[in-house]
Amino acid sequence: MPQAIKIDNGRPFGDPKRLQIPLLPLWLVGYGIKPIWNRAARPTDNAKVERAQATTANWSDLATCSDIEDLRRKLAQVILTQRERYPVRRLNEQTRQQAYPAIDTPLRLFEVSNFDYQQVLAFLQSRCWHRKVSKIAVISFYYQRWFVSRSVADQWVSIRLDASSNEWVIFKDTGEFIKSFPNTVITQEALLKLPTSQTNSDELC
């Protein structure tokens, strides 16, 4: 497993509106993999990786893959070519295998038993979200609608996770506590049974 993954702000790794963190990067966090997001609207921040993805797709000839096993075989061949046979100008015409002999040595093996839900909670606790309370005193967060308090209708509030109680806590901008709600969406079960797609509307984020 990698130590970190640099990703963009598009789904399923990110949220273009920065309203929440999707489940997929939180799943990575549970395995100790740090997600590093590009700056918003800056696709050139990851230009080399984006280009490498296109090259990989071309070399593996995705359109001709008959099934997932065929795709795996072709990707394995691409990795072999990219690491052991393709000379790199910036590496003085060495292959990546020659320049980095330990490239095939696994530093961290993937094991489901390594998933740590507490890492996810700690990661979320370090962040803060802001929502505008509607005129009927409701906010939307992680596909849920919460009635907050009529005293803050049409105002902005802050949302933080309390990892110790696993609750979302709502504060006024002054820091005054308003209300808390149990974290029923980002659960260990939901992360371990990660959906392959997220079709929920961004309007409910």
Residue pairs with C-beta under 8 A, 6 or more apart in sequence:
1 31
1 32
1 33
1 108
1 109
1 110
2 33
2 108
3 32
3 33
3 34
3 108
4 33
4 34
4 35
4 36
5 28
5 33
5 34
5 35
5 36
6 36
6 37
6 38
6 46
6 49
7 13
7 14
7 25
7 35
7 36
7 37
7 38
7 46
8 14
8 37
8 38
8 43
8 45
8 46
9 15
9 16
9 18
9 37
9 38
9 40
10 16
11 22
11 198
12 22
12 23
12 24
12 197
12 198
13 22
13 24
13 25
13 35
13 37
14 21
14 22
14 25
14 37
15 21
15 22
15 202
15 205
16 40
16 202
17 202
17 205
18 40
19 129
19 202
19 205
20 129
20 141
20 142
20 205
21 124
21 127
22 198
23 186
23 190
23 191
23 194
23 195
23 198
24 194
25 35
26 120
26 123
26 124
26 186
26 191
27 191
27 192
27 194
28 34
28 35
29 35
29 119
29 120
29 123
30 115
30 116
30 117
30 119
30 120
30 188
30 191
31 110
31 114
31 115
31 116
32 108
32 114
32 116
32 119
38 45
38 46
39 45
43 50
56 75
56 78
56 82
59 78
59 81
59 82
60 71
60 74
60 75
60 77
60 78
61 74
62 71
65 71
65 74
82 96
83 95
83 96
83 97
83 103
83 104
84 95
84 96
84 97
85 95
86 95
86 96
87 93
87 94
87 95
88 94
88 95
88 96
88 99
91 98
91 99
96 103
97 103
97 104
112 192
115 188
115 191
115 192
117 188
117 191
118 163
120 186
120 188
120 191
121 161
121 163
121 166
122 163
124 161
124 163
124 186
125 160
125 161
125 162
125 163
127 160
127 161
128 158
128 159
128 160
129 141
129 158
129 159
129 160
130 156
130 157
130 158
130 159
131 139
131 140
131 141
131 156
131 157
131 159
132 139
132 154
132 155
132 156
133 139
133 148
133 152
133 153
133 154
133 155
133 156
133 157
134 153
134 154
135 153
135 154
136 153
137 147
137 148
137 149
137 150
137 152
137 153
138 145
138 146
138 147
138 148
139 145
139 146
139 148
139 157
139 159
139 170
140 146
140 203
140 204
140 205
141 159
141 168
141 205
142 185
142 186
142 205
143 185
143 200
143 204
143 205
144 181
144 184
144 185
144 204
145 204
146 170
146 179
146 181
148 157
148 170
148 178
148 179
149 178
149 179
151 178
152 172
152 178
155 172
155 173
156 173
157 170
157 171
157 172
157 173
157 178
158 170
158 171
158 172
158 173
159 168
159 169
159 170
159 171
160 168
160 169
160 171
161 167
161 168
161 169
161 183
162 168
162 169
162 180
165 180
166 182
166 183
167 180
167 181
167 182
167 183
168 180
168 181
168 182
168 183
169 177
169 179
169 180
170 177
170 178
170 179
170 180
170 181
171 177
171 178
172 178
